[in-house]
Amino acid sequence: METKYGLRIVTADNLFKILGNQGIQPWPQIQPPMNLEDYLAGDLTERQLEEVRRFAPKNEVVFLRDSQGRPFTGFRHVGKNWATVFAPLDDDLVPIVCEFKHGAEVISIGLPSGVPGRQEVNLEDPIAESARREFLEETGIEIEQLIPLSGPEGIPISGRQSTQRYFPFLGRPKTPISPSERKPDKTEFLKAVLIPLKEWLKLIEEGKVTEVSAISTTFLALWQLGRLKVIQ
């Protein structure tokens, strides 16, 4: 088993087998989904109510005037903004994280990401600070420099349906790399691995990378690094 910095090195061909051996696999449904209103109408425990307060989708109504001067009423999901980091290491090894995500019910293959926590919300740049922290927690590797790959407003994930945006970064690890204990959030069941850049691009080409933010961040970072060929 080949490892580096305490992380398993994988390829596009063996990734899912290795993930399965590490317990990353689809979770079976124990009953059909129901809408939130019906769930809240049930006899919920205090723990279940706290889960609703913390994790249930938040929605709002917006009142605008359209381009022809007519009143417009819109509905949108209010989500938390997050940061995503592409940080190639020596030997062109890319840290990625993998977990089952219940929204789309898929094994999510993506880049280290996260939202600002309480310790960051009042800082000058909470998104960048959360990017540093999440990368360290998920991979055990410290980031020395972050280069923004978008404008200050980030990139909307669904301009019509959601307020949520992601902020892509190119990360430069602190050298020499001295890995520490990985500490993902208690609500996360993820595994971090290393994959050669060519194998990562192969996964993307084969449609096996489910996180669109990971794909765009990868290509924005490669453009920043001068490693994309452009047709003249």
KAJOKA-V203972 format. One line per field, one symbol per residue. psi: psi as a letter, one per 30 degrees, with the letter a starting at -180 (. if undefined). A space follows every 10 residues. Layout:
# KAJOKA-V203972
psi->???
This chain:
# KAJOKA-V203972
psi->jklkhgkkkl leefeeeeee fggjlkkkkf llllleeeef flikleeeee eeeefkkkll kkjlkafggk kkklklkjlk llkkkjikal ghkkklkklk kfefhljkja lklllkaeff fgleieeeee eeeeeeeffg kkkekkjkgl lffajkfjfe fkfklljkkk kjlkkkkikl kkillffkil kklkkkeeee eeeeeggfjf jeeeeeeeee eeeefhgkkk k.
